[in-house]
């Protein structure tokens, strides 16, 4: 996941962090634009979580079922 993007004299530097990391690794702090490989095609990752929730909802006990609504406001 890209955390920051800096433009220094026309050269971009990126700072990233893995989703499951407690903090940034040294090699994630200053990535030159020339070190990038590939390009994003779509942002679908957030929707994978919903698929898991829907598929496994029935395996929970009745007390654990349902979606959290307290943070929707």
C-alpha positions in Angstrom: 0.0 0.0 0.0 1.4 3.4 -0.9 1.6 5.7 2.1 3.2 8.8 0.7 4.3 10.2 -2.7 7.0 12.8 -2.9 8.1 14.8 -6.0 11.7 15.9 -5.9 12.8 17.8 -9.0 10.5 15.8 -11.2 11.4 12.4 -9.8 8.8 10.6 -7.7 9.6 8.7 -4.5 7.1 6.4 -2.9 6.8 5.2 0.7 4.9 1.9 1.1 3.8 -0.4 3.9 2.5 -4.0 3.8 -1.1 -4.4 5.0 -0.1 -7.0 7.6 3.0 -5.2 8.9 3.2 -3.5 12.3 5.4 -0.8 10.8 7.4 0.2 7.8 10.4 -1.8 6.7 13.6 0.1 5.8 13.3 -0.9 2.1 9.7 0.5 2.0 10.6 4.0 2.9 12.1 5.5 -0.3 11.3 3.8 -3.5 12.4 5.5 -6.7 9.9 5.6 -9.6 12.4 3.7 -11.7 12.1 0.8 -9.3 8.4 0.3 -9.9 7.3 -2.7 -11.9 3.8 -3.0 -13.4 0.8 -0.8 -13.0 -2.5 -1.1 -11.2 -5.5 -2.2 -13.3 -8.3 -2.1 -10.8 -8.9 -1.5 -7.1 -10.7 -4.7 -6.2 -8.9 -5.8 -3.0 -11.4 -4.1 -0.6 -14.2 -6.2 -2.0 -12.6 -9.5 -1.3 -13.3 -9.0 2.4 -17.1 -8.7 1.7 -17.0 -12.0 -0.2 -15.5 -13.8 2.8 -18.0 -12.2 5.2 -20.9 -13.3 3.1 -19.6 -16.9 2.5 -18.8 -17.5 6.2 -21.7 -15.7 7.8 -23.8 -18.8 8.2 -21.0 -20.7 9.9 -21.2 -18.4 12.9 -23.4 -18.9 15.9 -26.6 -16.8 15.9 -25.2 -14.4 18.5 -22.2 -13.6 16.2 -24.1 -13.1 13.0 -24.8 -9.7 11.5 -22.8 -6.7 10.4 -21.4 -4.0 12.7 -23.4 -0.8 12.2 -21.9 1.4 14.9 -19.3 2.9 12.6 -21.6 3.6 9.6 -22.5 7.1 10.6 
